[in-house]
Amino acid sequence: MDKNTKNTKSNVTDVTLSDKKEKFLKQLSENLGNVSESCKALNISRQTFYRWKESDEQFKEKCDNVPEELLDLAENALLTEIKDPQSKGHTTAYIFYLKTKGKIRGYTEKQEVELVKPFNRIDLEDA
């Protein structure tokens, strides 16, 4: 009987942890990806958040998806602004956000080059 009680407690703990993670994900989205504010709202440490993220791949994927949701929000706001020039939006703020966070989607004014091997190994004479 003692063994069954332990299993029940473990299941309850798992459900509670899962609930906490879901609440955190909701809070993270509401706080626009701000981890510190989300942790404060749920009274957990940042270390707990990073431990969850490291040990739970599904949780990590959901956390990593929040910035994508914000990019979608900024893109949609900008497109709405473009469609309705009479709106009182903040076009400059949308553009700033997209240029800094939306580089992967092509929102940039300059071309960035990433070196894949150390500079001292690049033979410039072959180029």
HELIX and SHEET records of a PDB file:
HELIX    1   1 ASP A    2  GLU A   30  1                                  29    
HELIX    2   2 VAL A   35  LEU A   42  1                                   8    
HELIX    3   3 ARG A   46  SER A   55  1                                  10    
HELIX    4   4 GLU A   57  LYS A   83  1                                  27    
HELIX    5   5 THR A   91  LYS A  101  1                                  11    
HELIX    6   6 LYS A  103  ARG A  105  5                                   3    
HELIX    7   7 PHE A  119  ARG A  121  5                                   3    
HELIX    8   8 LEU A  124  ASP A  126  5                                   3    
END                                                                             
